[in-house]
């Protein structure tokens, strides 16, 4: 079965990655990587293949008939949220269901599941930039502003810190959402991430309020989206002459 995956090696801020085509789920590819490639030299070597069709989970044998060059991303040239976006986009461009990462100071592979770009942000943050303290410190957030061009500007540090905090709130809310609404909720999460990354000060300040009601915000988002969809349908019917 073509369960695609990204296999990445992260060293000195540079991510080297290869595409894996078959059986990329943790019980197979994850097992193979941890059993046969869990050392810096072996992990680096496999991440440089470029294209792998299949790795035998029991023997570690690699099938790689297609030739390709590995992808390399220099994260040192990016701010943290840009780096996260670039890696998440790379995973998505592979059509990967899973992404596996190894760093030289680790003794095992870490992996994340691709449930959409926004869903990978929190996990990628820990992998790309080390362990984060997920406690919410309002004073630290207040200090994450600077003055520029006579107005307050939301810094990249503030954006990353807030994203770390709110993803926990959104993950908790998602557990109470009807599975049939999963696509709508993913769209909502993406809109929240865009709000924060855009530096919209008004929305940024709303999201960082300790008593912010995420459930109400989600329900309002869905109502607004439904109203817009209905308006669009009416406009199309009017232009087509279906209604007057």
PAMARNU-267809 format. One line per field, with one value per residue (C-alpha): x negated, y negated, z negated; residue number from 0. Coordinates in Angstrom, 2 decimals. Example, Ala and Ser with C-alpha at 12.3 -4.5 7.8 and 13.67 -1.06 7.14 Angstrom:
% residues 2
c1	(-12.30  -13.67) .
c2	(4.50  1.06) .
c3	(-7.80  -7.14) .
seq	(0  1) .
***
This chain:
% residues 244
c1	(0.00  -1.34  -1.50  -3.95  -6.42  -9.22  -12.46  -14.48  -17.85  -18.31  -21.81  -23.08  -19.78  -19.77  -17.07  -17.95  -14.98  -14.05  -10.72  -9.48  -6.67  -5.34  -4.32  -5.26  -3.22  -4.99  -4.39  -6.42  -8.71  -9.03  -10.02  -12.57  -14.17  -14.49  -15.75  -18.28  -19.02  -19.00  -22.51  -23.66  -25.68  -23.03  -20.20  -22.10  -22.82  -19.21  -17.96  -20.28  -18.74  -16.33  -13.77  -13.03  -10.34  -10.28  -12.24  -11.80  -10.83  -12.32  -15.66  -16.24  -16.75  -16.16  -14.46  -15.38  -15.20  -14.31  -17.10  -16.48  -18.32  -17.39  -15.69  -17.69  -16.19  -18.48  -16.34  -19.05  -17.98  -14.36  -12.55  -10.92  -7.38  -8.65  -10.81  -7.82  -5.66  -8.35  -8.83  -5.07  -4.64  -7.44  -5.77  -2.48  -4.13  -5.35  -1.75  -3.21  -0.97  -3.88  -7.20  -10.20  -13.04  -16.43  -18.93  -22.56  -21.93  -18.95  -18.96  -15.63  -13.46  -10.60  -7.56  -4.44  -1.22  -0.05  3.51  3.09  0.44  1.92  2.09  -1.68  -2.81  -2.99  -4.84  -7.28  -8.07  -9.40  -11.34  -12.91  -13.63  -13.97  -11.75  -9.40  -7.83  -4.16  -3.09  -1.44  -3.33  -1.43  -4.42  -6.63  -3.97  -3.73  -7.47  -7.19  -6.17  -8.38  -7.69  -8.26  -6.98  -5.07  -2.94  -3.06  -4.31  -3.76  -7.15  -7.88  -8.74  -5.29  -3.62  -5.45  -4.78  -1.08  -0.78  -2.32  0.24  3.38  2.75  3.25  6.59  7.64  6.60  8.74  11.71  11.33  12.01  15.52  16.26  18.44  16.18  18.47  17.26  13.56  13.02  14.74  12.63  9.39  10.42  11.09  7.69  6.01  7.79  6.59  3.00  3.24  4.56  1.60  -1.09  0.31  -0.43  3.16  2.83  6.56  7.01  3.65  4.75  8.10  6.46  4.08  6.86  6.88  10.69  10.99  13.94  12.66  15.92  17.91  15.33  15.51  19.32  19.30  16.79  19.05  22.13  20.28  18.98  22.49  23.93  21.23  21.84  25.59  24.96  22.61  25.18  27.89  25.58  24.79  28.49  29.28  26.56  27.79  31.36  32.66  33.97  34.97) .
c2	(0.00  -3.48  -5.09  -7.84  -9.36  -11.86  -10.69  -13.63  -14.20  -17.51  -18.76  -22.30  -23.75  -21.99  -19.42  -16.72  -14.61  -11.74  -10.47  -7.00  -5.51  -2.32  -1.34  -4.61  -4.01  -3.77  -0.04  0.59  -2.29  -3.60  -0.12  0.23  -3.16  -2.59  0.98  0.45  -3.26  -4.80  -6.24  -9.61  -8.13  -5.64  -8.16  -10.74  -8.17  -7.08  -10.69  -11.28  -8.59  -11.03  -8.36  -5.08  -2.69  -0.44  0.61  4.11  3.73  7.13  6.93  3.23  3.97  0.89  0.99  -2.15  -1.62  -5.22  -7.78  -11.24  -13.92  -14.62  -17.86  -20.24  -23.09  -25.54  -26.59  -28.96  -31.46  -31.52  -32.81  -30.05  -30.28  -30.42  -27.33  -25.45  -26.44  -25.39  -21.96  -21.39  -22.38  -20.02  -17.12  -17.98  -18.28  -14.69  -13.60  -12.10  -10.59  -10.57  -12.37  -10.95  -13.03  -12.21  -14.59  -13.69  -13.98  -11.61  -7.86  -7.31  -8.63  -11.01  -11.04  -13.09  -12.34  -14.67  -15.69  -18.98  -21.69  -23.50  -20.27  -19.70  -23.07  -22.13  -18.86  -20.42  -23.18  -20.68  -18.70  -21.66  -23.89  -21.55  -21.05  -23.92  -24.92  -24.99  -26.98  -30.27  -33.24  -36.48  -38.64  -36.98  -37.56  -41.23  -41.58  -40.04  -43.36  -46.06  -49.52  -50.23  -52.94  -54.46  -51.34  -48.07  -45.10  -41.46  -39.74  -36.30  -35.08  -36.10  -34.34  -31.06  -31.19  -31.84  -29.08  -26.64  -27.61  -27.71  -24.40  -22.68  -24.49  -23.61  -19.96  -19.76  -21.36  -19.04  -16.02  -17.37  -18.07  -15.66  -13.68  -14.72  -18.30  -17.42  -19.25  -22.37  -22.30  -21.91  -24.94  -26.87  -25.93  -27.06  -30.42  -30.87  -30.10  -32.59  -35.25  -34.80  -34.58  -37.69  -39.69  -40.96  -42.72  -42.72  -38.99  -38.26  -40.00  -38.19  -34.77  -35.39  -36.20  -33.52  -33.24  -33.21  -30.95  -28.75  -26.82  -30.03  -31.36  -28.14  -28.22  -31.87  -31.02  -28.24  -30.51  -33.25  -30.74  -29.31  -32.80  -33.63  -30.34  -31.07  -34.60  -33.22  -30.65  -33.33  -35.56  -32.74  -31.91  -35.59  -35.90  -32.72  -34.08  -31.32  -33.85  -37.49) .
c3	(0.00  0.92  -2.50  -1.67  -4.11  -4.46  -6.05  -7.38  -9.02  -10.86  -11.60  -12.26  -11.13  -7.76  -7.00  -4.47  -3.42  -1.15  0.14  -0.90  1.21  -0.39  -3.95  -5.60  -8.74  -12.15  -12.60  -9.45  -8.39  -11.95  -13.12  -10.31  -10.99  -14.73  -14.36  -11.55  -11.08  -14.59  -14.56  -13.17  -10.31  -9.21  -9.59  -7.55  -4.88  -4.45  -4.38  -1.41  0.80  2.43  3.31  1.53  2.69  -0.36  -3.46  -4.85  -8.52  -9.44  -7.62  -6.95  -3.26  -1.10  2.29  4.21  7.96  8.80  8.58  7.16  5.19  1.57  0.61  -1.55  -3.57  -5.34  -8.30  -9.55  -6.91  -8.15  -11.19  -13.32  -11.95  -8.36  -9.00  -10.41  -7.44  -4.95  -6.53  -6.84  -3.18  -2.16  -3.98  -2.29  1.15  0.78  0.22  -2.95  -5.59  -8.04  -8.49  -10.37  -11.80  -13.30  -14.93  -15.85  -19.61  -19.48  -19.79  -18.05  -15.27  -15.99  -13.72  -13.14  -11.27  -8.52  -9.31  -7.48  -7.60  -10.63  -12.62  -12.25  -13.64  -17.32  -16.68  -14.22  -16.68  -19.20  -16.60  -14.78  -17.76  -20.72  -23.74  -24.47  -27.76  -26.84  -29.89  -29.07  -30.52  -29.99  -31.03  -28.43  -25.80  -26.79  -26.27  -22.81  -21.27  -19.87  -18.58  -14.89  -12.56  -15.51  -16.05  -17.94  -15.93  -16.85  -16.83  -15.40  -18.91  -20.09  -17.17  -17.81  -21.56  -21.03  -18.42  -20.91  -23.52  -21.40  -19.63  -22.98  -23.36  -19.82  -20.22  -23.37  -21.59  -18.59  -20.81  -21.46  -17.80  -15.84  -13.43  -10.58  -11.16  -10.88  -7.57  -8.89  -12.04  -10.05  -7.97  -11.18  -12.64  -9.43  -9.65  -13.25  -12.23  -9.34  -11.72  -14.04  -11.35  -9.65  -12.80  -13.05  -16.42  -17.21  -16.67  -18.29  -21.49  -21.46  -21.13  -24.01  -26.49  -29.20  -29.14  -25.33  -24.40  -21.58  -21.24  -20.75  -18.30  -16.26  -16.21  -15.11  -12.38  -11.07  -11.15  -9.27  -6.74  -6.23  -5.72  -3.16  -1.32  -1.15  0.13  2.79  3.92  4.15  6.20  8.61  9.00  9.62  12.29  13.93  14.01  11.76  9.26  9.69) .
seq	(0  1  2  3  4  5  6  7  8  9  10  11  12  13  14  15  16  17  18  19  20  21  22  23  24  25  26  27  28  29  30  31  32  33  34  35  36  37  38  39  40  41  42  43  44  45  46  47  48  49  50  51  52  53  54  55  56  57  58  59  60  61  62  63  64  65  66  67  68  69  70  71  72  73  74  75  76  77  78  79  80  81  82  83  84  85  86  87  88  89  90  91  92  93  94  95  96  97  98  99  100  101  102  103  104  105  106  107  108  109  110  111  112  113  114  115  116  117  118  119  120  121  122  123  124  125  126  127  128  129  130  131  132  133  134  135  136  137  138  139  140  141  142  143  144  145  146  147  148  149  150  151  152  153  154  155  156  157  158  159  160  161  162  163  164  165  166  167  168  169  170  171  172  173  174  175  176  177  178  179  180  181  182  183  184  185  186  187  188  189  190  191  192  193  194  195  196  197  198  199  200  201  202  203  204  205  206  207  208  209  210  211  212  213  214  215  216  217  218  219  220  221  222  223  224  225  226  227  228  229  230  231  232  233  234  235  236  237  238  239  240  241  242  243) .
***
